[in-house]
Amino acid sequence: MANSLTEDRTAQDWINLVLAVLLFISPWVVGFGTDTHASWNAWIIGVVIAILSIATLSAFAEWEEWINFVLGLWLIVSPWVLRFAADTHAMWTHVILGILVAAVAAWAVWGHRHIPHAHA
């Protein structure tokens, strides 16, 4: 059981690490590199998510997942807060990746809180 739980957490951390890399390269790949607010938001949040994912790969901490969850929510609302929602490529990139980051973080927290107790 412990190996399965550890593998699930590791998978979640790898998924968030991949999402962080996708977010970081998105200004160039998707084509909104000239939008300063959208680009810097993607780069900064991508780096923070990557750092948290790498840290969680070495030792799970629930607070790191909660920060990823909040960062995912930030990505969802940031196009309107930072006023780059008119750039649909940047907006949808942030919203979709934000939903995915928040969902993976919520999955990790839920698994940490519920799965071990269900088999006890």
Rosetta constraint file for C-alpha pairs under 8 A:
AtomPair CA 1 CA 5 HARMONIC 6.34 0.50
AtomPair CA 2 CA 6 HARMONIC 6.08 0.50
AtomPair CA 3 CA 7 HARMONIC 5.96 0.50
AtomPair CA 4 CA 8 HARMONIC 6.18 0.50
AtomPair CA 5 CA 9 HARMONIC 6.30 0.50
AtomPair CA 5 CA 111 HARMONIC 7.91 0.50
AtomPair CA 5 CA 115 HARMONIC 7.91 0.50
AtomPair CA 5 CA 116 HARMONIC 7.80 0.50
AtomPair CA 6 CA 10 HARMONIC 6.03 0.50
AtomPair CA 7 CA 11 HARMONIC 5.99 0.50
AtomPair CA 8 CA 12 HARMONIC 6.21 0.50
AtomPair CA 9 CA 13 HARMONIC 6.21 0.50
AtomPair CA 9 CA 60 HARMONIC 7.81 0.50
AtomPair CA 9 CA 108 HARMONIC 6.20 0.50
AtomPair CA 10 CA 14 HARMONIC 6.17 0.50
AtomPair CA 10 CA 57 HARMONIC 6.01 0.50
AtomPair CA 11 CA 15 HARMONIC 6.08 0.50
AtomPair CA 12 CA 16 HARMONIC 6.24 0.50
AtomPair CA 12 CA 104 HARMONIC 6.14 0.50
AtomPair CA 12 CA 105 HARMONIC 7.55 0.50
AtomPair CA 12 CA 107 HARMONIC 7.89 0.50
AtomPair CA 12 CA 108 HARMONIC 6.53 0.50
AtomPair CA 13 CA 17 HARMONIC 6.11 0.50
AtomPair CA 13 CA 53 HARMONIC 5.11 0.50
AtomPair CA 13 CA 54 HARMONIC 7.33 0.50
AtomPair CA 13 CA 56 HARMONIC 6.65 0.50
AtomPair CA 13 CA 57 HARMONIC 6.12 0.50
AtomPair CA 14 CA 18 HARMONIC 6.17 0.50
AtomPair CA 14 CA 53 HARMONIC 7.07 0.50
AtomPair CA 14 CA 57 HARMONIC 7.81 0.50
AtomPair CA 15 CA 19 HARMONIC 6.19 0.50
AtomPair CA 15 CA 104 HARMONIC 7.56 0.50
AtomPair CA 16 CA 20 HARMONIC 6.02 0.50
AtomPair CA 16 CA 49 HARMONIC 7.09 0.50
AtomPair CA 16 CA 50 HARMONIC 7.25 0.50
AtomPair CA 16 CA 53 HARMONIC 6.28 0.50
AtomPair CA 16 CA 101 HARMONIC 6.14 0.50
AtomPair CA 16 CA 104 HARMONIC 6.93 0.50
AtomPair CA 16 CA 105 HARMONIC 7.97 0.50
AtomPair CA 17 CA 21 HARMONIC 6.33 0.50
AtomPair CA 17 CA 49 HARMONIC 6.92 0.50
AtomPair CA 17 CA 50 HARMONIC 5.08 0.50
AtomPair CA 17 CA 53 HARMONIC 5.59 0.50
AtomPair CA 17 CA 54 HARMONIC 7.27 0.50
AtomPair CA 18 CA 22 HARMONIC 6.18 0.50
AtomPair CA 19 CA 23 HARMONIC 6.05 0.50
AtomPair CA 19 CA 46 HARMONIC 7.87 0.50
AtomPair CA 19 CA 97 HARMONIC 6.80 0.50
AtomPair CA 19 CA 100 HARMONIC 7.83 0.50
AtomPair CA 19 CA 101 HARMONIC 6.97 0.50
AtomPair CA 20 CA 24 HARMONIC 6.10 0.50
AtomPair CA 20 CA 45 HARMONIC 7.69 0.50
AtomPair CA 20 CA 46 HARMONIC 4.40 0.50
AtomPair CA 20 CA 47 HARMONIC 6.72 0.50
AtomPair CA 20 CA 49 HARMONIC 5.65 0.50
AtomPair CA 20 CA 50 HARMONIC 5.36 0.50
AtomPair CA 21 CA 25 HARMONIC 6.24 0.50
AtomPair CA 21 CA 46 HARMONIC 6.39 0.50
AtomPair CA 21 CA 47 HARMONIC 7.94 0.50
AtomPair CA 21 CA 50 HARMONIC 7.23 0.50
AtomPair CA 22 CA 26 HARMONIC 5.80 0.50
AtomPair CA 22 CA 46 HARMONIC 7.90 0.50
AtomPair CA 23 CA 27 HARMONIC 7.86 0.50
AtomPair CA 23 CA 42 HARMONIC 5.54 0.50
AtomPair CA 23 CA 43 HARMONIC 7.02 0.50
AtomPair CA 23 CA 45 HARMONIC 7.92 0.50
AtomPair CA 23 CA 46 HARMONIC 5.42 0.50
AtomPair CA 23 CA 93 HARMONIC 7.77 0.50
AtomPair CA 23 CA 94 HARMONIC 7.71 0.50
AtomPair CA 23 CA 97 HARMONIC 7.06 0.50
AtomPair CA 24 CA 42 HARMONIC 5.47 0.50
AtomPair CA 24 CA 43 HARMONIC 4.69 0.50
AtomPair CA 24 CA 44 HARMONIC 7.82 0.50
AtomPair CA 24 CA 45 HARMONIC 7.88 0.50
AtomPair CA 24 CA 46 HARMONIC 4.96 0.50
AtomPair CA 24 CA 47 HARMONIC 7.07 0.50
AtomPair CA 25 CA 29 HARMONIC 6.16 0.50
AtomPair CA 25 CA 43 HARMONIC 7.70 0.50
AtomPair CA 26 CA 30 HARMONIC 5.26 0.50
AtomPair CA 26 CA 31 HARMONIC 7.34 0.50
AtomPair CA 26 CA 32 HARMONIC 7.75 0.50
AtomPair CA 26 CA 42 HARMONIC 7.36 0.50
AtomPair CA 26 CA 93 HARMONIC 7.47 0.50
AtomPair CA 27 CA 31 HARMONIC 5.41 0.50
AtomPair CA 27 CA 32 HARMONIC 4.72 0.50
AtomPair CA 27 CA 33 HARMONIC 4.34 0.50
AtomPair CA 27 CA 34 HARMONIC 7.98 0.50
AtomPair CA 27 CA 38 HARMONIC 7.69 0.50
AtomPair CA 27 CA 39 HARMONIC 5.51 0.50
AtomPair CA 27 CA 42 HARMONIC 7.33 0.50
AtomPair CA 27 CA 90 HARMONIC 7.53 0.50
AtomPair CA 28 CA 32 HARMONIC 6.59 0.50
AtomPair CA 28 CA 33 HARMONIC 5.42 0.50
AtomPair CA 30 CA 89 HARMONIC 6.59 0.50
AtomPair CA 30 CA 90 HARMONIC 7.55 0.50
AtomPair CA 30 CA 93 HARMONIC 7.96 0.50
AtomPair CA 31 CA 89 HARMONIC 7.38 0.50
AtomPair CA 32 CA 38 HARMONIC 7.26 0.50
AtomPair CA 32 CA 39 HARMONIC 6.84 0.50
AtomPair CA 32 CA 87 HARMONIC 7.75 0.50
AtomPair CA 32 CA 89 HARMONIC 6.91 0.50
AtomPair CA 32 CA 90 HARMONIC 5.96 0.50
AtomPair CA 33 CA 38 HARMONIC 7.83 0.50
AtomPair CA 33 CA 39 HARMONIC 5.65 0.50
AtomPair CA 34 CA 39 HARMONIC 7.43 0.50
AtomPair CA 35 CA 39 HARMONIC 5.95 0.50
AtomPair CA 35 CA 84 HARMONIC 7.75 0.50
AtomPair CA 36 CA 40 HARMONIC 5.96 0.50
AtomPair CA 37 CA 41 HARMONIC 5.98 0.50
AtomPair CA 37 CA 82 HARMONIC 6.50 0.50
AtomPair CA 37 CA 84 HARMONIC 7.04 0.50
AtomPair CA 38 CA 42 HARMONIC 6.17 0.50
AtomPair CA 38 CA 79 HARMONIC 7.34 0.50
AtomPair CA 38 CA 82 HARMONIC 7.68 0.50
AtomPair CA 38 CA 84 HARMONIC 6.38 0.50
AtomPair CA 38 CA 90 HARMONIC 6.34 0.50
AtomPair CA 39 CA 43 HARMONIC 6.15 0.50
AtomPair CA 40 CA 44 HARMONIC 5.92 0.50
AtomPair CA 41 CA 45 HARMONIC 5.91 0.50
AtomPair CA 42 CA 46 HARMONIC 5.65 0.50
AtomPair CA 42 CA 94 HARMONIC 7.55 0.50
AtomPair CA 43 CA 47 HARMONIC 6.14 0.50
AtomPair CA 44 CA 48 HARMONIC 6.29 0.50
AtomPair CA 45 CA 49 HARMONIC 6.06 0.50
AtomPair CA 45 CA 71 HARMONIC 7.06 0.50
AtomPair CA 46 CA 50 HARMONIC 6.10 0.50
AtomPair CA 47 CA 51 HARMONIC 6.14 0.50
AtomPair CA 48 CA 52 HARMONIC 6.20 0.50
AtomPair CA 49 CA 53 HARMONIC 6.01 0.50
AtomPair CA 49 CA 68 HARMONIC 6.24 0.50
AtomPair CA 49 CA 71 HARMONIC 7.68 0.50
AtomPair CA 50 CA 54 HARMONIC 6.11 0.50
AtomPair CA 51 CA 55 HARMONIC 6.12 0.50
AtomPair CA 52 CA 56 HARMONIC 6.04 0.50
AtomPair CA 52 CA 64 HARMONIC 6.05 0.50
AtomPair CA 52 CA 65 HARMONIC 7.96 0.50
AtomPair CA 52 CA 68 HARMONIC 7.48 0.50
AtomPair CA 53 CA 57 HARMONIC 6.14 0.50
AtomPair CA 53 CA 64 HARMONIC 7.94 0.50
AtomPair CA 54 CA 58 HARMONIC 6.71 0.50
AtomPair CA 55 CA 59 HARMONIC 6.46 0.50
AtomPair CA 55 CA 60 HARMONIC 7.69 0.50
AtomPair CA 56 CA 60 HARMONIC 4.60 0.50
AtomPair CA 56 CA 61 HARMONIC 6.30 0.50
AtomPair CA 56 CA 64 HARMONIC 6.96 0.50
AtomPair CA 60 CA 64 HARMONIC 7.96 0.50
AtomPair CA 61 CA 65 HARMONIC 7.13 0.50
AtomPair CA 62 CA 66 HARMONIC 6.44 0.50
AtomPair CA 62 CA 109 HARMONIC 6.36 0.50
AtomPair CA 62 CA 112 HARMONIC 7.64 0.50
AtomPair CA 63 CA 67 HARMONIC 6.26 0.50
AtomPair CA 64 CA 68 HARMONIC 6.30 0.50
AtomPair CA 65 CA 69 HARMONIC 6.11 0.50
AtomPair CA 65 CA 105 HARMONIC 5.07 0.50
AtomPair CA 65 CA 106 HARMONIC 7.41 0.50
AtomPair CA 65 CA 108 HARMONIC 6.83 0.50
AtomPair CA 65 CA 109 HARMONIC 6.49 0.50
AtomPair CA 66 CA 70 HARMONIC 6.26 0.50
AtomPair CA 66 CA 105 HARMONIC 6.76 0.50
AtomPair CA 66 CA 106 HARMONIC 7.72 0.50
AtomPair CA 66 CA 109 HARMONIC 7.50 0.50
AtomPair CA 67 CA 71 HARMONIC 6.10 0.50
AtomPair CA 68 CA 72 HARMONIC 6.06 0.50
AtomPair CA 68 CA 101 HARMONIC 6.74 0.50
AtomPair CA 68 CA 102 HARMONIC 6.57 0.50
AtomPair CA 68 CA 105 HARMONIC 5.96 0.50
AtomPair CA 69 CA 73 HARMONIC 6.37 0.50
AtomPair CA 69 CA 101 HARMONIC 6.61 0.50
AtomPair CA 69 CA 102 HARMONIC 4.30 0.50
AtomPair CA 69 CA 103 HARMONIC 7.44 0.50
AtomPair CA 69 CA 104 HARMONIC 7.99 0.50
AtomPair CA 69 CA 105 HARMONIC 5.23 0.50
AtomPair CA 69 CA 106 HARMONIC 6.50 0.50
AtomPair CA 70 CA 74 HARMONIC 6.12 0.50
AtomPair CA 70 CA 102 HARMONIC 7.09 0.50
AtomPair CA 71 CA 75 HARMONIC 6.17 0.50
AtomPair CA 71 CA 98 HARMONIC 7.36 0.50
AtomPair CA 71 CA 101 HARMONIC 7.75 0.50
AtomPair CA 71 CA 102 HARMONIC 7.37 0.50
AtomPair CA 72 CA 76 HARMONIC 6.47 0.50
AtomPair CA 72 CA 97 HARMONIC 7.37 0.50
AtomPair CA 72 CA 98 HARMONIC 4.03 0.50
AtomPair CA 72 CA 99 HARMONIC 6.12 0.50
AtomPair CA 72 CA 100 HARMONIC 7.37 0.50
AtomPair CA 72 CA 101 HARMONIC 5.02 0.50
AtomPair CA 72 CA 102 HARMONIC 4.46 0.50
AtomPair CA 73 CA 77 HARMONIC 6.55 0.50
AtomPair CA 73 CA 98 HARMONIC 5.98 0.50
AtomPair CA 73 CA 99 HARMONIC 7.16 0.50
AtomPair CA 73 CA 102 HARMONIC 6.36 0.50
AtomPair CA 74 CA 78 HARMONIC 5.59 0.50
AtomPair CA 74 CA 98 HARMONIC 7.21 0.50
AtomPair CA 75 CA 79 HARMONIC 7.51 0.50
AtomPair CA 75 CA 94 HARMONIC 5.19 0.50
AtomPair CA 75 CA 95 HARMONIC 5.98 0.50
AtomPair CA 75 CA 97 HARMONIC 7.33 0.50
AtomPair CA 75 CA 98 HARMONIC 4.69 0.50
AtomPair CA 75 CA 99 HARMONIC 8.00 0.50
AtomPair CA 76 CA 94 HARMONIC 5.96 0.50
AtomPair CA 76 CA 95 HARMONIC 4.24 0.50
AtomPair CA 76 CA 96 HARMONIC 7.45 0.50
AtomPair CA 76 CA 97 HARMONIC 7.96 0.50
AtomPair CA 76 CA 98 HARMONIC 5.10 0.50
AtomPair CA 76 CA 99 HARMONIC 6.72 0.50
AtomPair CA 77 CA 81 HARMONIC 6.32 0.50
AtomPair CA 77 CA 95 HARMONIC 7.37 0.50
AtomPair CA 78 CA 82 HARMONIC 5.54 0.50
AtomPair CA 78 CA 83 HARMONIC 7.67 0.50
AtomPair CA 78 CA 94 HARMONIC 7.58 0.50
AtomPair CA 79 CA 83 HARMONIC 5.51 0.50
AtomPair CA 79 CA 84 HARMONIC 4.88 0.50
AtomPair CA 79 CA 85 HARMONIC 4.56 0.50
AtomPair CA 79 CA 90 HARMONIC 7.64 0.50
AtomPair CA 79 CA 91 HARMONIC 5.43 0.50
AtomPair CA 79 CA 94 HARMONIC 7.23 0.50
AtomPair CA 80 CA 84 HARMONIC 6.37 0.50
AtomPair CA 80 CA 85 HARMONIC 5.47 0.50
AtomPair CA 84 CA 90 HARMONIC 7.23 0.50
AtomPair CA 84 CA 91 HARMONIC 6.75 0.50
AtomPair CA 85 CA 90 HARMONIC 7.24 0.50
AtomPair CA 85 CA 91 HARMONIC 5.03 0.50
AtomPair CA 86 CA 91 HARMONIC 7.38 0.50
AtomPair CA 87 CA 91 HARMONIC 6.04 0.50
AtomPair CA 88 CA 92 HARMONIC 5.87 0.50
AtomPair CA 89 CA 93 HARMONIC 6.06 0.50
AtomPair CA 90 CA 94 HARMONIC 6.18 0.50
AtomPair CA 91 CA 95 HARMONIC 6.13 0.50
AtomPair CA 92 CA 96 HARMONIC 5.82 0.50
AtomPair CA 93 CA 97 HARMONIC 5.99 0.50
AtomPair CA 94 CA 98 HARMONIC 5.71 0.50
AtomPair CA 95 CA 99 HARMONIC 6.14 0.50
AtomPair CA 96 CA 100 HARMONIC 6.31 0.50
AtomPair CA 97 CA 101 HARMONIC 6.02 0.50
AtomPair CA 98 CA 102 HARMONIC 6.02 0.50
AtomPair CA 99 CA 103 HARMONIC 5.96 0.50
AtomPair CA 100 CA 104 HARMONIC 6.10 0.50
AtomPair CA 101 CA 105 HARMONIC 6.15 0.50
AtomPair CA 102 CA 106 HARMONIC 6.02 0.50
AtomPair CA 103 CA 107 HARMONIC 6.05 0.50
AtomPair CA 104 CA 108 HARMONIC 6.22 0.50
AtomPair CA 105 CA 109 HARMONIC 6.25 0.50
AtomPair CA 106 CA 110 HARMONIC 5.94 0.50
AtomPair CA 107 CA 111 HARMONIC 5.98 0.50
AtomPair CA 108 CA 112 HARMONIC 6.08 0.50
AtomPair CA 109 CA 113 HARMONIC 6.16 0.50
AtomPair CA 110 CA 114 HARMONIC 5.82 0.50
AtomPair CA 110 CA 115 HARMONIC 7.65 0.50
AtomPair CA 111 CA 115 HARMONIC 5.14 0.50
AtomPair CA 111 CA 116 HARMONIC 7.60 0.50
AtomPair CA 112 CA 116 HARMONIC 6.92 0.50
AtomPair CA 113 CA 117 HARMONIC 7.37 0.50
AtomPair CA 114 CA 118 HARMONIC 6.23 0.50
AtomPair CA 115 CA 119 HARMONIC 6.88 0.50
AtomPair CA 116 CA 120 HARMONIC 6.48 0.50
